[in-house]
C-alpha cells in the first residue's frame, strides 16, 4: 500500500516500480481521500490524470520511459 499526495515523485516512482514488477498496488490518494487499486499502467495513468495539470506531463514522460524499457506494459 502506498500513500500519495499526488505530488511526490518518489512515491510515484515506487508505484511504477511495483506495477513494473507485476505487483498490484493499493494507493491512498490523499487529495480525494480515496483508495485506488492499481494493476496496470493504464490504472496508474487514470490516477495521474487526477493530479494537478503541471504534474501530469512529468508523470506521463516517466511512465512512457519505463514502458519503453519494457518494465511496464501500457495498453494501446
RODO-2510 file (C-alpha; in nm, 4 decimals, decimal comma):
residues 76
     n   res          X          Y          Z
     1     x     0,0000     0,0000     0,0000
     2     x     0,1204     0,3466    -0,0878
     3     x     0,0103     0,6859     0,0438
     4     x     0,0322     0,9513    -0,2273
     5     x    -0,0368     1,3232    -0,2184
     6     x    -0,0418     1,3479    -0,5976
     7     x     0,2850     1,5394    -0,5970
     8     x     0,5606     1,3214    -0,4535
     9     x     0,7823     1,1939    -0,7333
    10     x     0,9366     0,9356    -0,5011
    11     x     0,6019     0,7740    -0,4234
    12     x     0,5085     0,7826    -0,7926
    13     x     0,8376     0,6103    -0,8724
    14     x     0,7698     0,3411    -0,6104
    15     x     0,4212     0,2813    -0,7531
    16     x     0,5708     0,2479    -1,1022
    17     x     0,8321     0,0031    -0,9755
    18     x     0,5671    -0,2128    -0,8084
    19     x     0,3493    -0,2195    -1,1216
    20     x     0,6572    -0,2832    -1,3352
    21     x     0,7295    -0,5879    -1,1198
    22     x     0,3775    -0,7140    -1,1857
    23     x     0,2515    -0,6347    -0,8364
    24     x    -0,0946    -0,4968    -0,7660
    25     x    -0,0796    -0,1730    -0,5702
    26     x    -0,3305    -0,0126    -0,3369
    27     x    -0,2871     0,3650    -0,3304
    28     x    -0,4456     0,6038    -0,0842
    29     x    -0,4794     0,9256    -0,2859
    30     x    -0,4917     1,1957    -0,0203
    31     x    -0,6301     1,4833    -0,2350
    32     x    -0,9511     1,2820    -0,2779
    33     x    -0,9307     1,0845     0,0464
    34     x    -0,9883     0,7700    -0,1572
    35     x    -0,8237     0,4349    -0,2233
    36     x    -0,7361     0,3157    -0,5738
    37     x    -0,6396    -0,0382    -0,6737
    38     x    -0,3792    -0,0263    -0,9499
    39     x    -0,2963    -0,3286    -1,1625
    40     x    -0,1825    -0,1836    -1,4960
    41     x    -0,0048     0,1173    -1,6345
    42     x    -0,3427     0,2393    -1,7575
    43     x    -0,4725     0,2310    -1,3991
    44     x    -0,1796     0,4492    -1,2982
    45     x    -0,2411     0,6898    -1,5857
    46     x    -0,6021     0,7240    -1,4677
    47     x    -0,4846     0,8167    -1,1208
    48     x    -0,2198     1,0552    -1,2515
    49     x    -0,4896     1,2268    -1,4591
    50     x    -0,6482     1,3344    -1,1309
    51     x    -0,3369     1,5267    -1,0297
    52     x    -0,2515     1,8900    -1,0818
    53     x    -0,2042     1,9504    -1,4546
    54     x     0,1618     2,0524    -1,4204
    55     x     0,2475     1,7122    -1,2758
    56     x     0,0707     1,5123    -1,5453
    57     x     0,3230     1,5784    -1,8215
    58     x     0,6154     1,4860    -1,5968
    59     x     0,4499     1,1656    -1,4800
    60     x     0,3466     1,0644    -1,8317
    61     x     0,7024     1,1081    -1,9622
    62     x     0,8380     0,8902    -1,6830
    63     x     0,5707     0,6227    -1,7295
    64     x     0,6297     0,6146    -2,1048
    65     x     1,0065     0,5879    -2,0485
    66     x     0,9578     0,2920    -1,8134
    67     x     0,7112     0,1339    -2,0565
    68     x     0,9537     0,1808    -2,3473
    69     x     1,2194    -0,0001    -2,1455
    70     x     0,9808    -0,2940    -2,1187
    71     x     0,9350    -0,2606    -1,7454
    72     x     0,5676    -0,1597    -1,7576
    73     x     0,3072    -0,2654    -2,0117
    74     x     0,0653     0,0040    -2,1278
    75     x    -0,2412    -0,0993    -2,3267
    76     x    -0,2875     0,0790    -2,6575
***
